[in-house]
Amino acid sequence: MRAPVSLCRMTDAPPAPGTAAAAEAAAAEAALPPVTMFGPDFPFGYDDWLANPAGIGSVPEARHGEPVAIIGGGIAGMVAAYELMNLGLRPVVYEGARIGGRLRSVPFSGSGRDAEQTDIVAELGGMRFPVSSTTLYHYVDLLSLDSAPFPNPLTPASGSTVVDLEGETFYARSLDDLPPLFREVADAWDSALDRILHLGGLQSAIRDRDASRLKEIWNALVEAWDDRSFYEFVASSDEFANLSFRHREVFGQVGFGTGGWDSDFANTMLEILRVVVTNCDTDQRLIVGGAEQVPRGLWARRSRGAAHWPDGTSVASLNDGEPRPSVTRLARGADGRLGVTDESGETRHYEAALVTCQSWLLTTQIQTDESLFSQKMWMALDRTRYMQSSKTFVMVDRPFWKDVDPATGRDVMSMTLTDRLTRGTYLFDNGPDRPGVICLTYSWMSDALKMLPHPVERRVELALEALGHIYPGLDIRSHIVGDPITVSWEDDPHFLGAFKGALPGHYRYNQRMYAHFMQQGTPDAERGLFIAGDDVSFTPAWAEGAVQTSLNAVWGIMNHFGGASAPGNPGPGDVFDELGPIALPE
């Protein structure tokens, strides 16, 4: 899932290490509670709910062993399957491709490397995860997985950064190494966020987990900004209006995002603000060995102390080691239960089912009875807008980019942001004696569509040609080993796009989807079928959003079976009427 990094917000030069100012700044930061993905639309502490010794809840013993269909084996599906198993239910997983979903880590092949190096992967989907994703990291820690700083621009993990715009190349290790124009863009962005959108007040409420204060500020912003785009915010703010078009152009190309966020200029400003206010754009980490280990780890993890099931039971063992094929039909049976038909033609019936695939698949891949959702919900599901994304990776013999050019004293290659075809190029160092990985090109929307018709070999050539203009004389080809790996998510029939990108006016649709797990009072014909995933969340492209909506669905299914949250540890549904997202007038 997308993990943007704010060149403007995270790269302001800190006080020099070892100085009194640096020590004071570090102490002040350490004394503050962290900013987490606590809301802002629904400020519920999922991390605290999971960590409570009382557990998240229970279902009546009479329901133990009851099967629940889980449609989709990504992070949302696997979190739900794991937690439902612990409640004593039997998750039956349907997956048409592979466990992992858009956390897809693909090992390189064709290099002659030994099996010990299969952890050198191309991260085709989510590859960096902000530390503010505390619910996601609950499962990362549960699985004892290691993480490391992601090599984002102008961070110590990247070493150096090259910004290449309109044929002019700038080499930098910090923001202060770039021309003053970049600092002016950064200052304008920070000032506009705080003056217009109350960033400081929002983050203070998040740090304090003050739900009422957070909702008071946020709800007013929803009403004011739902119909307004990211670009409108930038262009209409006094801070940018007083600068040149060139400043806005630089902002769109490299100033905020993975190779520029001009591809998001059409999106609602609320979506961008959520990223900023929850620190999704700062302090990001990668999962060592690949992010796919998280959903696959939950699939295979053996339970201890689960209700009903003996110790050692896993989601995998409850599914005989393999998920069922992809789903082709969803319908209400004569007995009132949900009929789930898979590619083999077999139909099984369930009292409850969870759909975690992208919503467009409910009309294009899965024959879904219209009566299972209200017409307003169908409007929301069908109006979801997905963004295109393309990546191309190569493995190289070593992290050669750390070599120093004796003529310039600079690294021979750097993390690169450019207006050329590649847009963003990222360098992954697996150690001095191991192969490295280069994400040659990471692009979005129209830039991703430029890659769509081409096979992987042509994509590599196009990327190398573009990089050749930035690094003349550097022979990247000579370092490539093994077979290249690429993805275009919009070309995958199981996804049809990378992730949701909400347009202005889409808040009402998102609110309907997000609140769907609250099925008390819902007509019987629409009950028992739940939805989850990052496109259901208010934070599309972030694994944390997928995890949180999955836990909403777990609470909904628990409630559907007559269960309840543990005493003293209310779940999301118990406080939803009080803290849930504001419902704008229709």
Secondary structure, DSSP 8 states (H G I E B T S, - for coil): ------HHHH-S----TTSHHHHHHHHHHHHS-------SSS---HHHHHH-TT-S-B--GGGTT-EEEEE--SHHHHHHHHHHHHTT-EEEEE-SS-TTTT--EEE--SS---GGGTT-EEE-S---EETT-HHHHHHHHHTT--EEE---TTSTTT--EEEEETTEEEEESSGGGS-HHHHHHHHHHHHHHHHHH-HHHHHHHHHHT-HHHHHHHHHHHHHHHTT-BHHHHHHHSHHHHTS-HHHHHHIIIIISSSS-SGGGTTSBHHHHHHHHHTTTTSSEEEETT-TTHHHHHHHH---SS-SSS-TT--HHHHTTTS-B--EEEEEE-TTSSEEEEETTS-EEEES-EEE-S-TTHHHHTSEE-GGGS-HHHHHHHHH--EE-EEEEEEEESS-GGGSB-TTTSSBSS-EEEESSTT-EEEEE---TTS-EEEEEEEEEHHHHHHHTTS-HHHHHHHHHHHHHHHSTT--SGGGEEEEEEEEEGGG-TTTSSSEE---TT-HHHHHHHHGGG--TT--GGGTTEEE-STTTSSSTT-HHHHHHHHHHHHHHHHHHTT-B--TT---GGGSHHHHS------
